[in-house]
């Protein structure tokens, strides 16, 4: 192993956390204008919910109440905190907390632009160091690579030694009091996987001196990281972030910034449109809409800001997907309208589900599904536990499904597991789907995989009985990736099918304090999920240590009623003959470029098909 890897790689097992220390600081919030020439200014950057504010909080002698475990937005402006009693640097250390990347509406462009303007306006002679925070307990997600690249562009060539990657939540890894052996080992595997990803991606920067640190959520750990950084003395060059000539609107960083900004604008637009629909649905149900109207006002404000920011980029002249005409559909499908099956067997009660599936679950191809099968699809963001949920429900891991503990993403295609139901001709079929917000595939690619399966089964008059949507209860923020995935899911399903949906929180077994989970669950049900719940969507919890929690979700769906449901995406693709990018779900996921490429592929296939 090269020297840089031995020195910097955040190994899971080779180090022990610094000993606990009562050496904390008097930390005071300070005005943006009070930075002095000799101050040691350290900027804290990284995704929302990854521990920037918590790092400051842990160094403080008295609670600052700046770190939040809430799903809602964290730091939303530049905040300065001065350490007052450092034994060497006295009161010269200034930590700068910043809005997190991947926030649902605050753009990376807006946040970085505000930081640059503050640095230049205050004529700060040097930024001492840049910290990038990354939760070791989180799997890699869509947008992570772009954020990593942005950080290194902000550093610039030759300045990696003054840049630090701070991996957080190491206190959640391994064997802890009250944690099962299985959960502890899973957390170690997850941390090892994340370490490999980070080492692979940051290798070139580590060779240039990028510092990697492990934060154990203690004052001693924070002090160790600060001390290592404060001893650095090379200030011959400025970070790109400080350079007046460095422009966010120009290469080499322009493409990354623009991509994230445009995606955020699209996401916020779709979320705003969904809020409008939610208000209409709530009014029809006679429910109060004060919360939704407040959110609508906030989205309109955010959209105005995002639109203004996008106008600074020359490439901002985009065209909506609907402006591009669809190619002609294949002739043999021109008049196809698929009707729902006219016959459905008597409802099947699954009181004995726990017993009947033992040694009977097997993988099954989509072509083998039958009209009277009870089919339930499991969906959600990547790494929410979809495959684990199915394995728990069927009572075995030996059904041809792989849990995503490798470096690559988890499920890559649609896979089905069937369980014969005794004394009937029916099977219970659970459908594992690839997750959205994937680091290696765009949401458009994921949607195309799922859409092909849904379309092909519907053309054979096979419909779903229900859907399970999974959400990690361990997620600190309802960030842009989670918001986008829910936007896609709601448009894929359609409001008329919400009563066949179970909204299920996962990874309860990984929480050390269930109170935080209950608080997040309450926010989800009273805020983000409220319109779906009012339309009779079900809710549930899944604990991977307790198989009954998965079985209960399945039983709740089936026993509510045994009817099948036509999804909005299926209706749009087959009956309304829309192209995938023009469907409600497609408009959320496809960029203009992706839509054009998709249509060109369809046209090429049609031209290659003999008449």
N, C-alpha and C positions, 0 to 999 in steps of 0.2 A: 504494500500500500504506500503511495507517495506521502511525503512529509505533510503536505497541506491537508490530506485526508485524515491522517492520524491526529493532526492538531485541531481540526475544525469540525469534522463530521459529528453531528449531534447524536452520538450513539445512545441506544436505549438502555444498555446495561453496564457500560464501562465506567460511568461516573455516578457519584452520589451527590445529593443536593447539599449545598452549603449548610452548615449548622445554623439553627435558628438564632436570631440575634434580636436584641431589643434596641439596636442602634438605628433609630429612625430619625426623621428630620422634621423640623418645623417648616412645613411647606405652605406657601401663601400664593393665592391667586393674585396675579399682577396685571396691570394694564399693558396693552400692546406697545405703548409709547415709552415704557420704562426700561427698555433694554440698554445696557451700557456697553461701551467699546470693549472692555476687558471681560465681559460675561462669556461663559461657556454655554453656547446655545445648542441644544440637541433637539432635533425634530423627530417626532414620533409619527410614522406613517404605517399604513396597512389596512386590510379589510375591516369593515365594521364588525364589532363583536369579537375581535381577536386579542384584546387585552391591553390596548394603549393606555386608556384611562386607569385600568386596574393596576398597571405597572406603577403609575404615579401614586395611586391610592395606597399601595403596599409600602411605599417608602415614607409615608406620612405618619407622624406621631399621633395625630388626631384624624378621625375619619373626615374625609372631604366630601363624601357623597357625590362623587363624580362618575363612579363606575356603576353601570346598571346591568342587571341580568334580564331586563325587560326585552320583549320581542320588538318593541318599538324603537325608533331612531335613537342612537347614542349621541356622541358629540356632533354638534351641527355647525360649529364655528371654530375659529382658531382661539385656543385658550392657553395662557402662559402661567406656569407655576415655578416659583423661585424657591430653591432649597436654601434655608437660612443658616444652618449650623454645621456645614461640612467641615471636618477637622483640617482639611488642607485648603479647599477652595472657598471656604467661608460662605458668603451669600452670592457667589458669582455663577452658580449653576442654574440655568433656566431650561426647563423642559417644556416643549411646545406640543400640546395635544391638538390633533387635527381631525376633521371629519373623515370617517372611514371610507375606503374604497368599497365598491359593490353595494353602496347604500341603495335603497329602492328608488330614490329620486335625486339626491345630491350627487352631482357628477364628479368624476375624478378631475375633469378639466376645471370645473368651478373651484374645487378645493385647492388644487395645485396653483391655479392662477391667483387665488387670494393669498396663499403663502408667499409666492414670488413678489406680489405687490407689497406685502408687509415687509419682506426682507429689504427690498429696494428703497421703500419709503423711509424706513428707519436707518438706512445706511449702515446696516450691521456689517462690520468688517469681515467676519468669517463665521460660517456655521461650523461648529466644532464636529458634529457627527450627524448622520442620518440613521435612524433605527427603523427597520421594517419588521412588523409583528406578524407571526403566523402560528395559528393553533396547531400543535402537533397531534391533537386528538381529532382534527377534522380531516376527512379524506380530501383529495384534490377535487376541485369543482371547476365548472365552466367559468372562464374569465380569470382564473388564478394566474395562468402563464402570462396573460397580457399585463396584469398588475405587477408581476415580478419584473417584466421587461421595462415597464414604465419606471419603476424604482431605479433600475440600473442606468437608464437614460438620464434620470435626474441626478445620479451620482457623477457620471462621466468617466472618461478614460483616466486610469491612473489614480483614482480616488477610492478604490474599493477598500483600502485599509481603514478609512474613516467611515465606512459603511458597515452596519451590523444587522444581521438577520437574527432576530430574537424569537426563538420558538417558545411558545407559552403552553400552559396547562400541563406541564410535566408532573404536577402534583396529582393529576388524575390518571396517571399511567401506572400499571402494576398492581401489586397486592396491597390493598388498603383495608382498614377495619370496616367490617360490614359488607365487604364485596366478595362475591363468589369466586372460586378459582377460575371458572369458565370466563366470567366477565373480565377478571384480571388478565388472563392470558390473551383474550381478544384485544384488550387495550394495548398490550405490548406488541401484538402483531400489527395493529393499526399504526402505532408509533414507528415501528420498524419500516413499514411500508412508506409512511410519510417521509422518514429519514432518507430512504433510498431515492424517492422522487426529488427531494430537495437537493441531495448530493449530486444527482444526475444533472439537474437543471442548473445549479449554481456553480458547477465545477470550475468553469472558466473564470468566474469572478473570485472564487476561493483561491485559485492560483495567483490571482492579483492581490490577495490580501483581505478579501471579505471576511469579517469576523462573524463566527456563528456562536450563539449563546443559548443556554437553556435556562428558562425562568421557571422557578419552582413555586411561584406565588408567595414568597416570603421576603421580608426586608433584607435578610442576609443575601439571598439570591439576587435581588435587585441591586444591592450595594456592590456585589462582585462584578456585575455587568457594567455599572457606572464606573467603577474604579479602573477596569480594563480599558474603557473608552477614554477616560479623562487623562490617562497617561500618554496618549498619542500626541505627537508633537509636530508632525509634518503638515505645514499649512502653506506650502509653496503654491498650491493651486486652489481654485475655487470649485465647488460643486457646480454642475450645469444649472442646478436650481437657482444659484446665486448670480449667474452670468447674464448680464443685460442683453447680450446678443442671442442667447438661447431662446427660441420661440416654440411654444407648445403647438402653434398652428402650422409649423413647418417641419419637413423631415429632419431627423429620422424618427421623431416621436409622434409626428402628426397622425400617421395611420392608426396607431394604437389608441391614441386619445379620441380620434374621431369615431373609431369603431365602437368604443365603449359609450361615448356620448350619444351616438345615433341609436344604439341598442336601448339605452336608458330612456330616450325620448319615445321610442316605439312602445316600450314596456309601460311607461307612465301614461301614454295615450290610451292603450288598451285597458289599463287599470281604471282610468277615468271613465271610459266607456262602460266598463263593467259596473262601476259604481252607479252610473245613470240607470242601467238596467235593474240593478239591485233596488234602487229607490222606487222604481215603478212596481217591482214585484212586492216590495214591502207595503206600499200604499194599497195595492190590490188586496193584500192580506190584512189590512187594517192595523199595521204595525207602525210604530214611531220611526221616523227617518232622520232624527237630529244628528246622530253619529255619522250616518252616510253623507248627509248634506255638508257637515263640517269637513269630512274627508274629500268631498267633491271640490269644495272651495280650496283646500290645500293642494289638491292635484292641479287645479287650474293655475294656481300661483306657481307651482313647480314647473308646469309645462311652459308657461310664459318665460321663465328663467332659462329652461333648457333650450327653447327655441332661439332665444337671444344668443346663448352661448354657441349654438350650432352655426349661427350666421357669421361667426368669425372664421369659418373654414371655407376655403374656395370650393371644396368638393361637396358642399352642402346642398347642391341642387339635385334633389332626389325626386323620384317619381313614385307615386303609390303603386302597389302591386296591381290594383284593379285597372290601371291605365294600360296595361299590356294585355292584348286580347288573348284568350285561350286558343290553343290549337284545336282543330276539329276532333271530336271524339271518334274512336273507331266505329265503323259502320254497324258492326254487329251489336253494339251496345246502345245504339241511338234511341231505341224505343223501350229499353228495359226499365221497368218499374217493379221492384221486388216488393211483394206483399209479405207481411208478417205471417208466420205459420198459422193456419186456421185451427189446428188442433194442438192442444197441450195436455199432457197427462195430469191426473189428479195430483194435488200438492203432495210432495214427499217430505215427511218430517224427518229431521236428522237427529232425533234424540239419542241415537246410539252411535253417532259419528265417531266418538272417541274409540269405540270398540271395532267398528266395521272396517276401518282403514288399515288396521294392523296387517302388514305384509301384503297389502293389496294395491297400493299406489304404484302406478307405472307411467312412464312418459308416453305421450300420444301425439301423433301428428295432427295438424289442423284438418287434413282430409278425412280423418277417421272420426271426427266429431259427428254426433247424431242430433236429430231434431229435438229429442226429448232429454238431452243432457242438460244438467244444471251447470251453467258456465259462469264463473266469476273471475274477472280480470283484476290483477293487482298492479297499480300504477303509482307514480310519484317521482320525486327527484332521485338522482343517483345516490346510492349508499344510504338509503333509508330503511333497508331491511326487507325488501320485497321477496327475495329468494328465501331468506331466513324465515319469513312469515309463512310461506308455502310449505317449507320443510317442517315447520312446527305443526302446521295444521294437519299434514298427512302423517306425521309421526315418524318420519325417517328422512335421513339425508341422502339416501341411495336412490334418487329418482332422476338422475341425469341433470341436476341443476347445480351450478357452481356459485358459491358465495364469493363476492368480489374482495378477497383479501390479497390478491396479487397486485402488481404495479398497474396492470391494465384495469379498465373499468369492469363492472360486474357483468350482468346479463347483456349480451350483445344482439340477441334476436328474440323473437317471441317464442316461448316454449310452454307446453301444456303438460299437466299431470292429471291423470284421471283416477278416480276411486269408484269402483263398481258399488252400487247401492243394492244390497240383498233384496231379493223378492221383487225386483223391478227390472225393467229394461234400461234404466237410466244410470248415468254416471255423474258423479260430482267432478267437474273439471275446473282446476285452478290454473290461470293463465299468468305466467311470469313475463313481464315486459321490460325492455331497457329503460333506464331512468333518464329523465331530462336533466339539464344543467351538468352535462357530462364534459370532462376536460378534453376528451379526444374526438367527440362528435358534436356537431351543432344540433340545436333543438330541431331544426328543419330535417336533418338526417334521421333523428330519433322518431319524429312524427311520421316520416315516410315509412319507416319500418312498421310502426304500429298501424298506420292507415292501410297498408297493403293487407295486413292480416284481417283487420276489421271489414274491409271491403270484400275480400275473397270469401269470408265466412258468411257475410250477409247475402251475397249473391247465391249462396246455397240455402238461403232462408234460415240460417243459424244465427241466433241472437243471444246476447248476454242476459243472464239473470240479474247480475249486479256487478258493481265495481267497488274495490277497496282502494282508497287513496291514503298513502302513508306519509307521515310527517315526523321528523326527528324531534322528540321533546328536548333533546340536548342542544338544539340550535339556539344560540343566544339572540340572534336578530332575525327578523322577517325581511331578509335582504332581497336584492334584485333577482337572484337566481330562484329563490323560493316563490317570489311574487310572479315571475314569468311562468314557472311551472304550473302554478294554480290557474293563471290566466289561460294557458293552453288546455288544461284539464277541463275547466268549466265550459270552454267553447267546444271541446271535443265531445263532451257528454250532452250539453244542452240543458236548459232549465227544466224541461219536461221530464227529464230522467233523474233529477236530483234525488228523488225518493228511493232510488235504487242504489244510492251511493253510501258507503260507510267511510267516514273520515276518521282515520285511526292514527293515534300518536304511538311512536315506537321508541325503543331504547330506554324504557323506564328502568330497566335493570342496571343501566350505566350511571344513573343519578345517585349521588351520595346524599343529597338532601331533596327528598320528594316534594318539599314545600315549593321549591323553585319550579318544579315540573307542574304542579297544580296551578301555580300562578300563570305560567305560560299557557297551559291548557285553557284556563279561563279567558285569557286574552283572545286565543284562537276562536273559541266558541262564541264569545260576545262581540267579536270584532270581525276578524278576517273570514270566519266561516258562517257568520250569523245569517246572511241571506240564504245560504244553502240549507242550513238547519231549519229555518222557517219553512223552506220548501220540502221539509220532511227528510232531509239527509240524516243518516244515523251517525253516531260517534262511538268510539271505543278506544281501548288501550291495549297495546301488545307488549308483553314482557317475554323475552325469548326464553326465560327460565321456566315459564309456566305455559304449557301447551294449551291449557284450557282457554287462555286469553285469545288465542288465534281461532280456536274452535268456536268460541262464543260469537266472534264477529261473523263467521260464515253462517252460523245458525240464525243470527239476527236477520241477515239478508234474506235467507231462504224462507224463514218462517213468517216474515212480514207478508209476503205473498209470493207465489211461485210463477208469476208472470215474467215474460221476457220483455226487453226494452230495446227500442230502436234509438241508437245514439245520433246526435245531431250530425256528427261527421259522416256516419254511414248514409244518412238521408241526403246530405249535400253531395257526396261523391257519386252515389248510385242513382237516386231518384231525381235529384236536381241537376245532375251531370256537371258539377263544378270540378275544375281542376283543383288539386290539393292546395296550391298556394292561394287560391281564391276562396277557400272555405274559411269559416270563422276561425278555426284553429290555425289554419295555414297563414292567415293574415298576421297572427301574433308571432309566428316563428320564422317565416321566410323573409330574408332581406330581398331587396330588388335584385341583387346579383344572383342570389340562390334561386329566386323564382325564375329568372331568365335561363339559368343553367338547367333547371328542372324541366322547363318547357322545351328547351332544345333537345334534351334526352328523349322526351316523349315523342317529339316530332321525328327524331332519327329512328326510333323504334317503329313508328308507323310507316315511315318510308321504306324500312327494311322488310316489312311484313308484306308478303305477296297478296294481291287482291283476291 
